Amino acid sequence: VLIMAAAVSDYRMAHINAGKLPRHDKLTLELEATADIVAAAGAMKRGDQRTIGFSLETSGDVGRAREKMLRKRLDLMVYNPTETMNADTVSATLLYPDGRGEELPCRDKADFADILIQRVAALF
């Protein structure tokens, strides 16, 4: 069993300055998209492998999370609304490619992790 976790940003700096930038009234940063690691894993997985993704979305935008799950060929998508950022608790919905969804009531993150591990193990 191989488990990989990646919490990367969707964007990175397009240009890196080797030295200190002089002070200006305004500074504009140019960003570029990063590689989509989970999509790449979903595209090349073997039949005995499972890919799980997380989709942090605006509250109520479960449809966007479901679309991403299907497009990236994931076996499970964890939809969690932006309200979970910097919170001690999480309310999440587990989405499956067959159309099922499991809404989990608000709980602390350690309890949520236990449930998620159980659901992932059931995928095998």
All heavy atoms as an XYZ file, in Angstrom:
950
protein
N       0.854     -1.181      0.000
C       0.000      0.000      0.000
C       0.888      1.228      0.000
O       1.775      1.362      0.831
C      -0.923      0.020      1.240
C      -1.694      1.302      1.313
C      -1.846     -1.167      1.237
N       0.658      2.087     -0.931
C       1.389      3.344     -1.020
C       0.409      4.478     -0.796
O      -0.642      4.534     -1.437
C       2.046      3.497     -2.394
C       2.652      4.865     -2.706
C       3.835      5.136     -1.782
C       3.068      4.949     -4.151
N       0.728      5.345      0.124
C      -0.114      6.505      0.388
C       0.711      7.741      0.093
O       1.846      7.869      0.554
C      -0.600      6.526      1.843
C      -1.451      5.289      2.114
C      -1.363      7.800      2.135
C      -1.869      5.122      3.534
N       0.131      8.628     -0.682
C       0.798      9.872     -1.011
C      -0.142     11.008     -0.669
O      -1.334     10.939     -0.956
C       1.131      9.921     -2.500
C       1.800     11.219     -2.906
S       2.067     11.348     -4.690
C       0.482     11.932     -5.231
N       0.376     12.014     -0.044
C      -0.426     13.196      0.256
C       0.283     14.409     -0.329
O       1.502     14.508     -0.274
C      -0.603     13.357      1.760
N      -0.495     15.279     -0.890
C       0.071     16.501     -1.452
C      -0.879     17.650     -1.163
O      -2.051     17.590     -1.486
C       0.266     16.352     -2.960
N      -0.370     18.634     -0.501
C      -1.154     19.835     -0.248
C      -0.393     20.985     -0.895
O       0.442     21.627     -0.271
C      -1.335     20.063      1.252
N      -0.645     21.158     -2.155
C       0.083     22.188     -2.899
C      -0.859     23.345     -3.214
O      -2.069     23.217     -3.164
C       0.676     21.629     -4.208
C       1.699     20.559     -3.913
C      -0.420     21.094     -5.099
N      -0.279     24.408     -3.574
C      -1.043     25.571     -3.972
C      -1.460     25.427     -5.431
O      -0.818     24.721     -6.206
C      -0.162     26.811     -3.801
O      -0.825     27.956     -4.261
N      -2.518     26.073     -5.799
C      -2.948     26.058     -7.191
C      -2.064     26.946     -8.072
O      -2.047     26.788     -9.284
C      -4.398     26.531     -7.307
C      -5.377     25.516     -6.743
O      -5.044     24.313     -6.724
O      -6.467     25.923     -6.342
N      -1.337     27.878     -7.434
C      -0.505     28.832     -8.178
C       0.849     28.991     -7.506
O       0.999     28.753     -6.316
C      -1.186     30.207     -8.246
C      -2.464     30.186     -9.025
C      -3.688     30.001     -8.376
C      -2.459     30.324    -10.403
C      -4.870     29.958     -9.095
C      -3.637     30.284    -11.124
C      -4.834     30.096    -10.467
O      -6.004     30.044    -11.177
N       1.832     29.418     -8.302
C       3.162     29.747     -7.787
C       3.634     31.014     -8.495
O       3.068     31.422     -9.521
C       4.134     28.604     -8.010
C       4.406     28.352     -9.481
C       5.468     27.291     -9.688
N       5.511     26.976    -11.103
C       5.357     25.764    -11.601
N       5.187     24.742    -10.807
N       5.393     25.569    -12.903
N       4.687     31.592     -7.989
C       5.247     32.791     -8.608
C       5.742     32.460    -10.013
O       6.412     31.445    -10.215
C       6.417     33.323     -7.778
C       6.022     33.797     -6.390
S       5.004     35.269     -6.423
C       6.087     36.412     -7.224
N       5.426     33.299    -10.963
C       5.866     33.085    -12.343
C       7.349     33.419    -12.492
O       8.059     32.782    -13.271
C       5.027     33.916    -13.298
N       7.808     34.384    -11.739
C       9.209     34.811    -11.815
C       9.749     34.970    -10.403
O       9.086     35.562     -9.544
C       9.334     36.146    -12.566
C       8.661     36.145    -13.896
N       9.193     35.506    -15.004
C       7.490     36.671    -14.309
C       8.377     35.647    -16.033
N       7.329     36.350    -15.633
N      10.943     34.465    -10.185
C      11.596     34.569     -8.883
C      12.731     35.581     -9.023
O      13.580     35.448     -9.907
C      12.170     33.207     -8.420
C      11.083     32.137     -8.418
C      12.825     33.352     -7.056
C       9.974     32.336     -7.432
N      12.729     36.564     -8.161
C      13.784     37.567     -8.161
C      14.898     37.082     -7.250
O      14.648     36.696     -6.113
C      13.225     38.909     -7.669
C      14.193     40.053     -7.887
O      15.393     39.831     -8.001
N      13.679     41.258     -7.956
N      16.128     37.094     -7.745
C      17.264     36.595     -6.978
C      17.641     37.534     -5.829
O      18.222     37.101     -4.837
C      18.474     36.391     -7.891
N      17.304     38.774     -5.931
C      17.689     39.741     -4.900
C      16.485     40.412     -4.280
O      15.334     40.049     -4.528
N      16.764     41.411     -3.466
C      15.706     42.178     -2.810
C      15.049     43.105     -3.826
O      15.711     43.717     -4.654
C      16.290     43.004     -1.673
C      15.244     43.802     -0.918
C      15.878     44.653      0.152
C      14.871     45.418      0.950
N      13.930     46.225      0.240
N      13.743     43.172     -3.760
C      13.015     44.092     -4.625
C      13.010     45.474     -3.989
O      12.795     45.595     -2.778
C      11.564     43.619     -4.803
C      11.368     42.300     -5.536
C       9.900     41.895     -5.485
C      11.839     42.417     -6.968
N      13.234     46.506     -4.793
C      13.172     47.856     -4.210
C      11.727     48.189     -3.817
O      10.773     47.672     -4.395
C      13.662     48.757     -5.349
C      13.482     47.961     -6.588
C      13.554     46.521     -6.204
N      11.570     49.014     -2.811
C      10.243     49.410     -2.336
C       9.571     50.314     -3.382
O      10.169     51.218     -3.922
C      10.352     50.157     -1.017
C       8.998     50.554     -0.454
C       9.117     51.240      0.886
N       9.654     50.361      1.887
C       8.928     49.560      2.662
N       7.620     49.546      2.521
N       9.492     48.801      3.560
N       8.299     49.982     -3.660
C       7.469     50.780     -4.551
C       6.133     50.997     -3.858
O       5.814     50.327     -2.877
C       7.232     50.052     -5.890
C       8.467     49.850     -6.700
N       9.106     50.849     -7.374
C       9.186     48.724     -6.925
C      10.167     50.362     -7.985
N      10.241     49.070     -7.731
N       5.333     51.917     -4.383
C       4.002     52.137     -3.822
C       3.123     50.909     -4.011
O       2.313     50.577     -3.155
C       3.319     53.346     -4.466
C       3.955     54.659     -4.027
O       4.604     54.673     -2.961
O       3.796     55.657     -4.743
N       3.292     50.254     -5.155
C       2.507     49.065     -5.457
C       3.428     47.997     -6.024
O       4.447     48.304     -6.641
C       1.414     49.371     -6.490
C       0.330     50.280     -5.987
C      -0.725     50.474     -7.055
C      -1.823     51.394     -6.554
N      -2.866     51.575     -7.547
N       3.020     46.757     -5.834
C       3.768     45.639     -6.384
C       2.753     44.647     -6.937
O       1.811     44.255     -6.254
C       4.608     44.956     -5.299
C       5.390     43.728     -5.723
C       6.463     44.087     -6.748
C       6.028     43.068     -4.507
N       2.939     44.267     -8.174
C       2.068     43.283     -8.803
C       2.844     41.988     -8.945
O       3.950     41.978     -9.482
C       1.595     43.775    -10.187
O       0.910     45.013    -10.022
C       0.674     42.764    -10.835
N       2.256     40.914     -8.434
C       2.880     39.601     -8.542
C       2.199     38.821     -9.650
O       0.977     38.754     -9.710
C       2.740     38.839     -7.221
C       3.335     39.514     -5.992
C       3.027     38.697     -4.749
C       4.832     39.720     -6.162
N       3.000     38.218    -10.512
C       2.452     37.382    -11.576
C       2.524     35.924    -11.132
O       3.581     35.434    -10.733
C       3.233     37.572    -12.876
C       2.644     36.817    -14.032
C       3.422     37.029    -15.329
O       4.343     37.850    -15.370
O       3.091     36.319    -16.301
N       1.395     35.245    -11.199
C       1.326     33.851    -10.780
C       1.038     32.962    -11.976
O       0.450     33.398    -12.954
C       0.209     33.670     -9.734
C       0.298     34.551     -8.497
C      -0.925     34.338     -7.614
C       1.576     34.280     -7.724
N       1.469     31.694    -11.872
C       1.165     30.705    -12.896
C       0.617     29.458    -12.207
O       0.928     29.187    -11.039
C       2.400     30.384    -13.733
C       3.542     29.780    -12.945
C       4.809     29.619    -13.772
O       4.887     30.165    -14.888
O       5.724     28.932    -13.286
N      -0.185     28.723    -12.925
C      -0.797     27.520    -12.363
C       0.268     26.461    -12.100
O       1.233     26.328    -12.856
C      -1.856     26.974    -13.313
N       0.082     25.704    -11.027
C       0.965     24.586    -10.725
C       0.414     23.321    -11.385
O      -0.735     23.291    -11.830
C       1.061     24.353     -9.204
O      -0.254     24.115     -8.698
C       1.683     25.545     -8.504
N       1.226     22.288    -11.430
C       0.784     21.005    -11.979
C      -0.294     20.417    -11.071
O      -0.257     20.576     -9.857
C       1.965     20.048    -12.071
N      -1.261     19.739    -11.654
C      -2.332     19.100    -10.900
C      -1.900     17.669    -10.575
O      -2.063     16.748    -11.373
C      -3.630     19.111    -11.715
C      -4.837     18.716    -10.901
O      -4.677     17.946     -9.925
O      -5.940     19.161    -11.235
N      -1.337     17.488     -9.393
C      -0.752     16.209     -9.001
C      -1.794     15.107     -8.931
O      -1.578     13.993     -9.408
C      -0.019     16.355     -7.650
C       1.159     17.312     -7.801
C       0.442     14.994     -7.127
C       1.789     17.724     -6.494
N      -2.958     15.394     -8.347
C      -3.964     14.340     -8.187
C      -4.548     13.936     -9.544
O      -4.845     12.764     -9.759
C      -5.058     14.735     -7.161
C      -6.050     15.725     -7.719
C      -5.772     13.504     -6.638
N      -4.676     14.861    -10.473
C      -5.158     14.506    -11.813
C      -4.157     13.599    -12.513
O      -4.533     12.632    -13.176
C      -5.419     15.757    -12.642
N      -2.873     13.892    -12.353
C      -1.841     13.044    -12.958
C      -1.866     11.652    -12.338
O      -1.752     10.649    -13.050
C      -0.465     13.687    -12.778
N      -2.052     11.564    -11.017
C      -2.118     10.259    -10.350
C      -3.339      9.482    -10.823
O      -3.268      8.274    -11.063
C      -2.145     10.443     -8.838
N      -4.475     10.165    -10.977
C      -5.691      9.507    -11.445
C      -5.552      8.985    -12.865
O      -6.080      7.930    -13.208
N      -4.817      9.704    -13.691
C      -4.659      9.320    -15.094
C      -3.758      8.104    -15.275
O      -3.903      7.373    -16.244
C      -4.109     10.497    -15.897
N      -2.844      7.880    -14.331
C      -1.896      6.778    -14.538
C      -2.016      5.663    -13.504
O      -1.168      4.766    -13.469
C      -0.471      7.309    -14.562
C       0.003      7.923    -13.296
S       1.669      8.523    -13.617
C       2.129      9.121    -12.040
N      -3.075      5.669    -12.708
C      -3.203      4.639    -11.680
C      -3.498      3.271    -12.291
O      -4.101      3.161    -13.352
C      -4.279      5.016    -10.667
C      -5.685      4.956    -11.215
C      -6.683      5.347    -10.153
C      -8.065      5.466    -10.783
N      -9.024      5.962     -9.844
N      -3.044      2.254    -11.572
C      -3.332      0.877    -11.949
C      -4.679      0.472    -11.353
O      -5.226      1.160    -10.498
C      -2.242     -0.043    -11.412
C      -0.862      0.217    -11.982
C       0.130     -0.818    -11.471
N      -0.015     -1.100    -10.057
C       0.804     -0.664     -9.089
N       1.833      0.084     -9.396
N       0.600     -0.993     -7.826
N      -5.182     -0.669    -11.756
C      -6.458     -1.156    -11.267
C      -6.489     -1.441     -9.774
O      -7.544     -1.405     -9.155
N      -5.313     -1.693     -9.191
C      -5.254     -1.979     -7.758
C      -4.946     -0.732     -6.931
O      -4.701     -0.820     -5.734
C      -4.207     -3.058     -7.470
C      -2.790     -2.623     -7.843
O      -2.639     -1.727     -8.706
O      -1.836     -3.189     -7.291
N      -4.964      0.428     -7.548
C      -4.688      1.681     -6.848
C      -5.952      2.526     -6.758
O      -6.839      2.421     -7.607
C      -3.597      2.479     -7.567
C      -2.249      1.781     -7.568
C      -1.221      2.553     -8.378
O      -1.511      3.062     -9.457
N      -0.014      2.627     -7.850
N      -6.005      3.366     -5.749
C      -7.133      4.282     -5.567
C      -6.590      5.701     -5.404
O      -5.537      5.897     -4.799
C      -7.954      3.917     -4.325
C      -8.487      2.495     -4.304
C      -9.515      2.284     -5.422
N      -9.996      0.913     -5.428
C      -9.511     -0.054     -6.177
N      -8.487      0.168     -6.977
N     -10.028     -1.263     -6.147
N      -7.319      6.654     -5.950
C      -6.936      8.048     -5.788
C      -8.079      8.792     -5.101
O      -9.244      8.619     -5.438
C      -6.602      8.720     -7.134
O      -7.659      8.475     -8.053
C      -5.299      8.209     -7.701
N      -7.701      9.603     -4.137
C      -8.656     10.365     -3.341
C      -8.234     11.823     -3.408
O      -7.051     12.141     -3.285
C      -8.672      9.881     -1.870
C      -9.248      8.458     -1.767
C      -9.504     10.807     -1.002
C      -8.254      7.393     -1.926
N      -9.185     12.700     -3.605
C      -8.879     14.113     -3.676
C      -9.697     14.910     -2.679
O     -10.693     14.436     -2.134
N      -9.264     16.127     -2.457
C      -9.965     17.067     -1.587
C     -10.326     18.282     -2.419
O      -9.515     18.773     -3.197
C      -9.074     17.490     -0.420
C      -8.843     16.394      0.569
C      -7.900     15.402      0.320
C      -9.575     16.336      1.738
C      -7.690     14.379      1.217
C      -9.368     15.318      2.652
C      -8.417     14.332      2.390
N     -11.532     18.758     -2.237
C     -12.002     19.910     -2.988
C     -12.538     20.944     -2.010
O     -13.616     20.786     -1.445
C     -13.110     19.479     -3.959
O     -13.518     20.563     -4.751
N     -11.764     21.971     -1.785
C     -12.168     23.083     -0.935
C     -12.923     24.072     -1.811
O     -12.352     24.643     -2.738
C     -10.936     23.740     -0.312
C     -11.195     24.879      0.650
C     -11.859     24.363      1.925
C      -9.892     25.586      0.988
N     -14.211     24.211     -1.563
C     -15.072     25.021     -2.428
C     -15.947     25.943     -1.602
O     -16.144     25.726     -0.404
C     -15.986     24.113     -3.260
C     -15.282     23.112     -4.143
C     -14.525     23.735     -5.300
O     -14.787     24.907     -5.624
O     -13.675     23.048     -5.874
N     -16.509     26.927     -2.258
C     -17.496     27.788     -1.633
C     -18.657     26.928     -1.160
O     -19.032     25.970     -1.831
C     -18.005     28.840     -2.647
O     -16.869     29.553     -3.150
C     -18.976     29.791     -2.009
N     -19.184     27.259     -0.020
C     -20.269     26.468      0.573
C     -21.388     26.231     -0.434
O     -21.845     27.148     -1.110
C     -20.823     27.191      1.798
O     -21.759     26.381      2.462
N     -21.796     24.979     -0.560
C     -22.885     24.607     -1.453
C     -22.472     24.246     -2.859
O     -23.305     23.851     -3.662
N     -21.182     24.361     -3.192
C     -20.736     24.084     -4.562
C     -20.261     22.641     -4.706
O     -19.172     22.366     -5.189
C     -19.655     25.072     -4.983
C     -19.542     25.209     -6.488
O     -20.271     24.488     -7.216
O     -18.729     26.024     -6.950
N     -21.104     21.693     -4.292
C     -20.776     20.273     -4.372
C     -20.649     19.831     -5.828
O     -19.840     18.965     -6.155
C     -21.835     19.429     -3.628
C     -21.535     17.950     -3.741
C     -21.905     19.849     -2.167
N     -21.414     20.433     -6.718
C     -21.372     20.072     -8.133
C     -19.991     20.261     -8.733
O     -19.544     19.440     -9.539
N     -19.310     21.328     -8.361
C     -17.949     21.571     -8.864
C     -17.009     20.487     -8.362
O     -16.172     19.983     -9.105
C     -17.469     22.953     -8.431
C     -16.062     23.284     -8.863
C     -15.756     24.765     -8.631
N     -14.361     25.045     -8.423
C     -13.405     24.954     -9.324
N     -13.703     24.564    -10.541
N     -12.161     25.240     -9.042
N     -17.152     20.085     -7.106
C     -16.313     19.026     -6.548
C     -16.574     17.707     -7.269
O     -15.645     16.965     -7.588
C     -16.573     18.885     -5.054
N     -17.840     17.407     -7.553
C     -18.183     16.165     -8.251
C     -17.600     16.173     -9.670
O     -17.050     15.176    -10.139
C     -19.698     15.986     -8.300
C     -20.114     14.657     -8.915
C     -21.593     14.398     -8.792
N     -22.084     14.336     -7.435
C     -21.921     13.312     -6.596
N     -21.246     12.255     -6.980
N     -22.427     13.345     -5.388
N     -17.678     17.293    -10.358
C     -17.122     17.397    -11.716
C     -15.619     17.173    -11.696
O     -15.074     16.462    -12.544
C     -17.477     18.778    -12.295
C     -16.949     19.020    -13.696
C     -15.511     19.517    -13.726
O     -15.125     20.317    -12.843
O     -14.759     19.077    -14.631
N     -14.932     17.757    -10.717
C     -13.483     17.571    -10.613
C     -13.140     16.105    -10.347
O     -12.185     15.573    -10.909
C     -12.907     18.454     -9.497
C     -12.874     19.904     -9.868
C     -12.347     20.889     -8.858
C     -11.820     20.466     -7.567
N     -11.394     21.562     -6.686
N     -13.923     15.446     -9.506
C     -13.690     14.042     -9.199
C     -13.758     13.196    -10.472
O     -12.887     12.355    -10.718
C     -14.726     13.535     -8.187
C     -14.654     12.047     -7.927
S     -16.064     11.422     -7.017
C     -17.422     11.896     -8.051
N     -14.776     13.415    -11.273
C     -14.945     12.630    -12.501
C     -13.865     12.950    -13.523
O     -13.298     12.047    -14.138
C     -16.345     12.862    -13.070
C     -17.501     12.391    -12.184
C     -18.831     12.835    -12.765
C     -17.459     10.891    -11.959
N     -13.561     14.212    -13.693
C     -12.549     14.622    -14.664
C     -11.167     14.083    -14.305
O     -10.385     13.688    -15.172
C     -12.515     16.147    -14.761
C     -11.472     16.706    -15.700
C     -11.594     18.215    -15.914
N     -12.000     18.981    -14.761
C     -11.149     19.493    -13.837
N      -9.850     19.273    -13.939
N     -11.604     20.197    -12.831
N     -10.867     14.021    -13.013
C      -9.549     13.585    -12.563
C      -9.477     12.075    -12.301
O      -8.455     11.577    -11.874
C      -9.158     14.352    -11.298
C      -9.023     15.846    -11.557
C      -8.703     16.601    -10.291
C      -8.680     18.094    -10.570
N      -8.046     18.848     -9.499
N     -10.592     11.365    -12.562
C     -10.657      9.916    -12.410
C     -10.351      9.477    -10.984
O      -9.586      8.544    -10.748
C      -9.719      9.230    -13.398
C     -10.078      9.523    -14.848
C      -9.236      8.764    -15.848
N      -9.285      7.336    -15.579
C      -8.244      6.527    -15.691
N      -7.076      6.975    -16.075
N      -8.361      5.239    -15.435
N     -10.972     10.143    -10.008
C     -10.755      9.821     -8.601
C     -11.757      8.781     -8.134
O     -12.856      8.667     -8.672
C     -10.884     11.085     -7.745
C      -9.976     12.262     -8.137
C     -10.182     13.417     -7.180
C      -8.525     11.834     -8.181
N     -11.381      8.052     -7.113
C     -12.258      7.041     -6.520
C     -13.075      7.613     -5.365
O     -14.059      7.012     -4.947
C     -11.420      5.862     -6.031
C     -10.665      5.223     -7.185
O     -11.323      4.583     -8.019
O      -9.439      5.403     -7.260
N     -12.666      8.752     -4.860
C     -13.362      9.413     -3.770
C     -12.942     10.868     -3.753
O     -11.757     11.168     -3.926
C     -13.012      8.747     -2.430
C     -13.549      9.380     -1.147
C     -15.075      9.301     -1.095
C     -12.952      8.685      0.072
N     -13.911     11.752     -3.583
C     -13.616     13.178     -3.446
C     -14.192     13.648     -2.124
O     -15.353     13.360     -1.807
C     -14.231     13.988     -4.598
C     -14.051     15.496     -4.471
S     -12.329     16.032     -4.622
C     -12.192     16.207     -6.389
N     -13.374     14.339     -1.358
C     -13.826     14.938     -0.113
C     -14.129     16.402     -0.407
O     -13.227     17.177     -0.702
C     -12.753     14.830      0.993
C     -13.239     15.486      2.272
C     -12.373     13.375      1.220
N     -15.412     16.730     -0.378
C     -15.819     18.131     -0.557
C     -15.897     18.759      0.824
O     -16.579     18.251      1.713
C     -17.184     18.214     -1.248
C     -17.885     19.527     -0.982
C     -17.501     20.685     -1.642
C     -18.905     19.614     -0.043
C     -18.125     21.888     -1.385
C     -19.533     20.815      0.219
C     -19.134     21.945     -0.451
O     -19.742     23.136     -0.179
N     -15.169     19.840      1.010
C     -15.330     20.597      2.242
C     -15.401     22.082      1.912
O     -14.642     22.595      1.102
C     -14.247     20.274      3.275
C     -12.846     20.312      2.762
O     -12.581     19.899      1.647
N     -11.931     20.796      3.552
N     -16.369     22.755      2.522
C     -16.553     24.173      2.242
C     -15.428     25.016      2.854
O     -14.749     24.578      3.786
C     -17.907     24.496      2.882
C     -18.108     23.449      3.918
C     -17.360     22.232      3.443
N     -15.238     26.198      2.310
C     -14.164     27.081      2.763
C     -14.251     27.413      4.248
O     -13.245     27.782      4.845
C     -14.155     28.394      1.943
O     -15.451     28.984      2.007
C     -13.768     28.144      0.505
N     -15.406     27.247      4.852
C     -15.547     27.537      6.284
C     -14.684     26.602      7.139
O     -14.430     26.887      8.305
C     -17.014     27.408      6.726
C     -17.934     28.479      6.176
C     -18.428     28.192      4.761
O     -18.246     27.052      4.271
O     -18.973     29.100      4.133
N     -14.215     25.490      6.580
C     -13.380     24.563      7.349
C     -11.935     25.054      7.472
O     -11.187     24.538      8.306
C     -13.375     23.163      6.718
O     -12.804     23.240      5.421
C     -14.760     22.579      6.651
N     -11.551     26.025      6.658
C     -10.179     26.543      6.743
C      -9.963     27.172      8.110
O     -10.795     27.930      8.597
C      -9.912     27.579      5.645
C      -9.846     26.975      4.284
S      -9.454     28.079      2.896
C      -9.312     29.683      3.537
N      -8.864     26.831      8.740
C      -8.483     27.362     10.051
C      -9.511     27.073     11.136
O      -9.560     27.768     12.139
C      -8.207     28.870      9.970
C      -7.077     29.188      9.013
O      -6.057     28.511      9.016
N      -7.265     30.178      8.172
N     -10.342     26.065     10.949
C     -11.337     25.692     11.948
C     -10.876     24.417     12.659
O     -10.084     23.649     12.124
C     -12.695     25.464     11.297
N     -11.390     24.197     13.848
C     -11.066     22.985     14.603
C     -11.952     21.815     14.196
O     -11.682     20.678     14.564
C     -11.218     23.235     16.107
C     -10.212     24.251     16.628
O      -9.087     24.315     16.076
O     -10.542     24.986     17.584
N     -13.023     22.123     13.471
C     -13.972     21.089     13.065
C     -14.120     21.099     11.551
O     -13.705     22.046     10.879
C     -15.350     21.334     13.708
O     -15.818     22.625     13.316
C     -15.278     21.244     15.228
N     -14.736     20.034     11.045
C     -14.962     19.939      9.603
C     -16.339     19.337      9.351
O     -16.756     18.421     10.040
C     -13.847     19.114      8.909
C     -13.796     17.714      9.434
C     -14.012     19.109      7.404
N     -17.037     19.899      8.408
C     -18.266     19.318      7.862
C     -17.932     18.996      6.420
O     -17.589     19.892      5.652
C     -19.421     20.307      7.904
O     -19.771     20.600      9.230
N     -17.987     17.747      6.059
C     -17.559     17.354      4.718
C     -18.594     16.446      4.087
O     -19.416     15.840      4.772
C     -16.210     16.641      4.779
N     -18.533     16.365      2.773
C     -19.341     15.420      2.014
C     -18.386     14.546      1.219
O     -17.503     15.056      0.525
C     -20.313     16.147      1.067
O     -21.141     17.019      1.841
C     -21.184     15.163      0.313
N     -18.553     13.235      1.350
C     -17.750     12.290      0.586
C     -18.506     11.971     -0.692
O     -19.676     11.601     -0.654
C     -17.498     11.021      1.392
C     -16.861     11.218      2.764
C     -16.645      9.871      3.451
C     -15.566     11.993      2.667
N     -17.853     12.132     -1.826
C     -18.466     11.913     -3.137
C     -17.807     10.722     -3.811
O     -16.577     10.574     -3.778
C     -18.301     13.162     -4.006
C     -18.844     14.461     -3.422
C     -18.414     15.641     -4.270
C     -20.341     14.389     -3.282
N     -18.629      9.886     -4.442
C     -18.148      8.690     -5.126
C     -18.522      8.778     -6.603
O     -19.545      9.363     -6.961
C     -18.780      7.435     -4.505
C     -18.403      7.239     -3.054
C     -19.146      7.843     -2.041
C     -17.305      6.479     -2.705
C     -18.798      7.670     -0.705
C     -16.956      6.296     -1.371
C     -17.708      6.901     -0.378
O     -17.364      6.736      0.940
N     -17.718      8.170     -7.491
C     -17.979      8.239     -8.933
C     -19.326      7.657     -9.357
O     -19.863      8.047    -10.391
C     -16.840      7.436     -9.559
C     -15.797      7.338     -8.526
C     -16.479      7.460     -7.201
N     -19.899      6.748     -8.571
C     -21.191      6.160     -8.933
C     -22.373      7.069     -8.587
O     -23.522      6.684     -8.765
C     -21.361      4.780     -8.287
C     -21.417      4.827     -6.761
O     -21.425      5.935     -6.174
O     -21.445      3.747     -6.141
N     -22.087      8.272     -8.108
C     -23.144      9.228     -7.804
C     -23.517      9.316     -6.336
O     -24.224     10.233     -5.923
N     -23.049      8.375     -5.540
C     -23.347      8.426     -4.107
C     -22.649      9.608     -3.451
O     -21.586     10.037     -3.890
C     -22.860      7.153     -3.393
C     -23.634      5.922     -3.671
C     -23.072      4.730     -2.901
N     -21.721      4.413     -3.379
C     -20.684      4.145     -2.605
N     -20.808      4.112     -1.298
N     -19.496      3.871     -3.137
N     -23.265     10.080     -2.394
C     -22.667     11.112     -1.566
C     -22.985     10.812     -0.115
O     -24.084     10.363      0.200
N     -22.013     11.031      0.743
C     -22.217     10.813      2.174
C     -21.900     12.109      2.900
O     -20.742     12.518      2.986
C     -21.313      9.685      2.664
C     -21.463      9.399      4.139
C     -20.531      8.305      4.638
O     -19.724      7.779      3.848
O     -20.620      7.984      5.830
N     -22.932     12.741      3.420
C     -22.749     13.990      4.146
C     -22.393     13.667      5.590
O     -23.151     12.984      6.283
C     -24.040     14.811      4.086
C     -23.786     16.291      4.144
C     -25.028     17.089      3.789
O     -25.599     16.855      2.718
O     -25.397     17.920      4.625
N     -21.249     14.133      6.027
C     -20.810     13.876      7.392
C     -21.087     15.110      8.245
O     -20.696     16.218      7.878
C     -19.317     13.542      7.420
C     -18.903     12.313      6.624
C     -17.389     12.164      6.630
C     -19.562     11.065      7.195
N     -21.765     14.937      9.379
C     -22.035     16.082     10.240
C     -20.742     16.654     10.819
O     -19.705     15.988     10.825
C     -22.941     15.516     11.332
C     -22.834     14.047     11.250
C     -22.304     13.694      9.894
N     -20.833     17.855     11.319
C     -19.678     18.560     11.875
C     -19.042     17.735     12.994
O     -19.735     17.214     13.864
C     -20.134     19.925     12.390
S     -18.762     20.964     12.894
N     -17.715     17.617     12.943
C     -16.965     16.858     13.955
C     -15.537     17.390     13.989
O     -15.117     18.100     13.075
C     -16.978     15.377     13.652
C     -16.320     15.025     12.335
C     -16.511     13.584     11.922
N     -17.891     13.358     11.569
C     -18.673     12.412     12.118
N     -18.201     11.613     13.019
N     -19.910     12.265     11.743
N     -14.802     17.022     15.033
C     -13.420     17.494     15.059
C     -12.624     16.749     13.988
O     -13.012     15.682     13.519
C     -12.802     17.386     16.453
C     -12.522     15.980     16.927
O     -11.896     15.217     16.178
O     -12.907     15.664     18.064
N     -11.525     17.334     13.608
C     -10.774     16.830     12.460
C     -10.179     15.446     12.695
O     -10.064     14.659     11.762
C      -9.718     17.853     12.043
C     -10.367     19.090     11.432
C      -9.368     20.112     10.954
C     -10.109     21.284     10.295
N      -9.206     22.306      9.831
N      -9.830     15.113     13.928
C      -9.303     13.775     14.210
C     -10.386     12.718     13.987
O     -10.118     11.660     13.409
C      -8.768     13.704     15.640
N     -11.609     12.995     14.430
C     -12.714     12.054     14.197
C     -12.998     11.923     12.698
O     -13.273     10.832     12.199
C     -13.985     12.501     14.926
C     -13.896     12.310     16.424
O     -13.024     11.552     16.891
O     -14.706     12.930     17.142
N     -12.950     13.045     11.997
C     -13.166     13.006     10.551
C     -12.098     12.144      9.878
O     -12.396     11.339      8.999
C     -13.159     14.417      9.959
C     -13.138     14.401      8.466
C     -14.283     14.079      7.759
C     -11.973     14.662      7.770
C     -14.266     14.029      6.367
C     -11.946     14.613      6.391
C     -13.100     14.297      5.693
N     -10.845     12.284     10.295
C      -9.751     11.503      9.702
C      -9.992     10.008      9.904
O      -9.749      9.208      8.997
C      -8.413     11.925     10.308
N     -10.485      9.619     11.088
C     -10.776      8.205     11.337
C     -11.834      7.687     10.363
O     -11.689      6.597      9.798
C     -11.263      7.995     12.773
C     -10.156      8.131     13.800
O      -8.967      8.009     13.430
O     -10.480      8.373     14.978
N     -12.888      8.454     10.163
C     -13.951      8.050      9.237
C     -13.408      7.973      7.815
O     -13.698      7.025      7.076
C     -15.151      9.010      9.326
C     -15.848      8.826     10.666
C     -16.128      8.784      8.175
C     -16.913      9.851     10.948
N     -12.613      8.945      7.421
C     -12.061      8.958      6.068
C     -11.185      7.723      5.831
O     -11.272      7.094      4.771
C     -11.279     10.242      5.825
C     -10.690     10.406      4.431
C     -11.767     10.322      3.359
C      -9.925     11.716      4.337
N     -10.375      7.366      6.796
C      -9.526      6.174      6.644
C     -10.390      4.934      6.470
O     -10.094      4.067      5.637
C      -8.556      6.050      7.836
C      -7.507      7.150      7.740
C      -7.907      4.671      7.870
C      -6.636      7.299      8.969
N     -11.477      4.842      7.218
C     -12.394      3.699      7.066
C     -12.992      3.649      5.659
O     -13.071      2.581      5.038
C     -13.533      3.784      8.084
C     -13.101      3.579      9.517
C     -14.226      3.892     10.485
O     -15.397      3.889     10.116
N     -13.889      4.161     11.729
N     -13.427      4.802      5.140
C     -14.035      4.845      3.813
C     -13.026      4.513      2.725
O     -13.337      3.847      1.740
C     -14.668      6.212      3.532
C     -15.790      6.630      4.476
C     -16.852      5.567      4.655
N     -17.966      6.048      5.430
C     -18.075      5.956      6.755
N     -17.095      5.405      7.481
N     -19.140      6.414      7.384
N     -11.801      4.996      2.878
C     -10.761      4.708      1.902
C     -10.444      3.207      1.915
O     -10.325      2.573      0.866
C      -9.500      5.559      2.160
C      -8.327      5.079      1.308
C      -9.808      7.033      1.886
N     -10.311      2.618      3.099
C     -10.021      1.186      3.205
C     -11.123      0.368      2.534
O     -10.830     -0.662      1.914
C      -9.874      0.788      4.680
N     -12.355      0.839      2.620
C     -13.476      0.108      2.006
C     -13.422      0.137      0.470
O     -14.081     -0.659     -0.186
C     -14.806      0.691      2.487
N     -12.633      1.016     -0.104
C     -12.498      1.097     -1.556
C     -11.673     -0.065     -2.126
O     -11.701     -0.308     -3.323
C     -11.853      2.412     -1.974
C     -12.644      3.693     -1.700
C     -11.800      4.910     -2.026
C     -13.941      3.708     -2.481
N     -10.949     -0.770     -1.280
C     -10.070     -1.847     -1.747
C     -10.753     -3.189     -1.690
O     -11.553     -3.516     -0.943
C      -8.776     -1.873     -0.937
C      -7.866     -0.736     -1.297
C      -7.915      0.453     -0.588
C      -6.988     -0.844     -2.360
C      -7.085      1.515     -0.921
C      -6.160      0.213     -2.696
C      -6.198      1.389     -1.971
